[in-house]
């Protein structure tokens, strides 16, 4: 059995960057998919992931994972960062500028790069379609729809992410489903979209 998030976090507290890298690899795709489903922009989603993991590193001495997973906390940070994206972007500009970026000219052909861009745009369009589906919901209802229906989180994890009770998540989901049914809007299965997003990130 591999190390739990709690095991890795104890290593992070001592300054172990390798352990932090394992956590990034473990939760990066799920966090990116969530960020993209919040903002609908590939570029902004990448920025939100960077901001979220930077905050995790900064707060490593105070944070304690619950139930051996750090993901709900990461999603909560991403939620707040998305709501304050403009301010957060200014605060982290210097950090983001230092992040390594791959050079599409290195080991790549123009056709491959074009395919990569096309797959990302396709994923963005799919996410925006889903976001348009939730346009008639209030903020609280949209939050639980994005977390539970679009990203597959359980109600308890969603409650921890949003800082509310599980019963609140349940009632918001009930109202959201009723509103979506009344407008004949149906959310597509998230699994296919999640696979599309991950494949686009790897392309």
C-alpha positions in Angstrom: 0.0 0.0 0.0 1.4 3.4 -0.9 1.8 6.4 1.3 -1.3 8.3 2.3 -1.7 12.0 1.8 -1.2 12.3 5.6 2.1 10.5 5.4 3.2 12.6 2.5 2.1 15.8 4.3 4.2 15.0 7.3 7.2 14.9 4.9 6.1 18.2 3.3 6.1 19.9 6.8 9.8 19.0 7.0 10.4 20.7 3.6 10.4 17.6 1.5 9.6 18.9 -2.0 9.6 15.4 -3.5 6.7 14.4 -1.3 4.9 17.6 -2.4 5.5 16.5 -6.0 3.8 13.2 -5.3 0.8 15.0 -4.0 0.7 17.2 -7.1 0.9 14.2 -9.3 -1.8 12.4 -7.3 -4.4 15.3 -7.3 -3.3 17.5 -10.1 -5.7 16.1 -12.8 -8.7 16.2 -10.4 -7.9 19.7 -9.3 -7.4 20.9 -12.9 -10.7 19.3 -14.0 -12.5 21.1 -11.2 -10.8 24.4 -11.9 -11.7 24.2 -15.6 -15.3 23.3 -14.7 -15.4 26.5 -12.6 -13.9 29.0 -15.0 -14.3 27.5 -18.4 -10.8 28.7 -19.5 -7.8 26.4 -19.9 -5.3 29.1 -19.2 -7.2 30.3 -16.0 -7.6 26.7 -14.8 -3.8 26.1 -15.1 -3.3 29.4 -13.1 -5.7 28.3 -10.4 -4.0 25.0 -10.0 -0.6 26.8 -9.6 -2.2 29.2 -7.1 -3.8 26.4 -5.1 -0.6 24.3 -4.8 1.4 27.4 -3.9 -1.1 28.1 -1.0 -0.8 24.4 0.1 2.9 24.7 0.3 2.7 28.0 2.2 0.3 26.6 4.7 1.9 23.2 5.1 2.7 23.8 8.8 -1.0 24.5 9.6 -2.9 22.1 7.3 -3.8 18.6 8.5 -5.5 16.3 5.9 -8.8 14.8 6.9 -9.5 11.2 6.3 -6.1 10.7 4.7 -6.9 13.0 1.8 -6.0 16.6 1.0 -8.2 17.0 -2.0 -11.3 18.6 -0.4 -9.0 21.3 1.1 -7.4 21.9 -2.3 -10.8 22.2 -3.9 -11.8 24.7 -1.3 -8.7 26.8 -1.9 -9.4 26.7 -5.7 -13.0 27.8 -5.1 -11.9 30.8 -3.2 -9.1 31.6 -5.7 -11.5 31.4 -8.6 -13.9 33.9 -6.9 -11.0 36.3 -6.4 -9.1 35.4 -9.6 -8.1 38.9 -10.6 -6.6 39.8 -7.2 -5.0 36.4 -6.8 -3.4 36.6 -10.2 -1.7 39.9 -9.3 -0.4 38.5 -6.0 1.1 35.4 -7.7 2.4 36.9 -10.9 6.0 36.7 -9.9 5.6 33.1 -8.8 3.8 32.0 -12.0 6.5 33.7 -14.1 9.1 31.4 -12.5 7.2 28.2 -13.4 8.9 26.1 -16.0 7.1 26.0 -19.4 7.6 23.4 -22.0 8.8 24.6 -25.4 6.5 23.3 -28.1 9.4 23.4 -30.6 11.3 20.9 -28.5 10.6 17.4 -29.8 7.3 18.5 -31.3 6.0 19.1 -34.8 3.7 21.9 -35.8 1.0 19.4 -36.5 1.3 17.9 -33.1 1.1 21.3 -31.5 -2.0 22.2 -33.5 -3.7 18.9 -32.4 -2.9 19.7 -28.8 -4.5 23.2 -29.1 -7.5 21.7 -30.9 -8.1 19.1 -28.1 -7.8 21.8 -25.4 -10.3 24.0 -27.2 -12.7 21.1 -27.6 -12.5 20.4 -23.9 -13.1 24.1 -23.1 -16.2 24.1 -25.3 -17.5 21.0 -23.6 -17.0 22.6 -20.2 -18.7 25.8 -21.2 -21.7 23.9 -22.4 -21.9 22.3 -19.0 -21.6 25.7 -17.3 -24.3 27.1 -19.5 -26.5 24.3 -18.3 -26.2 25.6 -14.7 -26.9 29.2 -15.6 -30.3 29.3 -13.9 -29.0 28.1 -10.5 -27.9 30.3 -7.6 -24.2 30.2 -6.5 -24.7 27.6 -3.8 -26.6 25.3 -6.1 -24.1 25.7 -8.8 -21.2 24.9 -6.4 -22.7 21.5 -5.4 -23.6 20.7 -9.0 -20.0 21.4 -10.1 -18.5 19.4 -7.3 -20.9 16.4 -7.0 -22.4 16.0 -10.5 -19.7 17.4 -12.8 -16.6 16.3 -10.7 -18.0 13.2 -8.9 -17.3 14.2 -5.3 -19.3 12.7 -2.5 -21.6 14.9 -0.5 -19.4 14.8 2.6 -16.3 15.8 0.6 -18.3 18.6 -1.1 -19.5 19.8 2.3 -15.9 20.0 3.6 -14.8 21.8 0.4 -17.5 24.5 0.8 -17.4 24.7 4.6 -21.1 23.8 5.0 -23.0 20.9 6.5 -23.7 17.7 4.5 -27.4 18.3 4.8 -26.9 21.7 3.1 -25.2 20.0 0.2 -28.1 17.5 0.0 -30.8 20.2 -0.1 -28.9 22.3 -2.6 -28.5 19.3 -4.9 -32.3 18.5 -4.5 -33.2 22.1 -5.5 -30.7 22.1 -8.4 -31.9 18.9 -9.8 -35.5 20.2 -9.7 -34.6 23.4 -11.4 -32.6 21.6 -14.1 -35.5 19.1 -14.7 -38.0 22.1 -15.0 -35.9 23.6 -17.7 -35.3 20.2 -19.4 -31.6 20.8 -19.0 -29.6 17.6 -18.3 -26.0 17.3 -17.3 -23.9 15.0 -19.4 -21.9 12.3 -17.6 -18.8 13.8 -16.3 -16.6 10.7 -16.8 -16.3 11.3 -20.5 -15.5 14.9 -20.1 -12.9 14.1 -17.4 -11.2 11.7 -19.7 -11.2 14.3 -22.5 -9.7 16.9 -20.2 -6.9 14.6 -19.0 -6.1 13.5 -22.6 -5.9 17.1 -23.7 -3.5 18.0 -20.8 -1.2 15.1 -21.9 -1.3 16.0 -25.6 
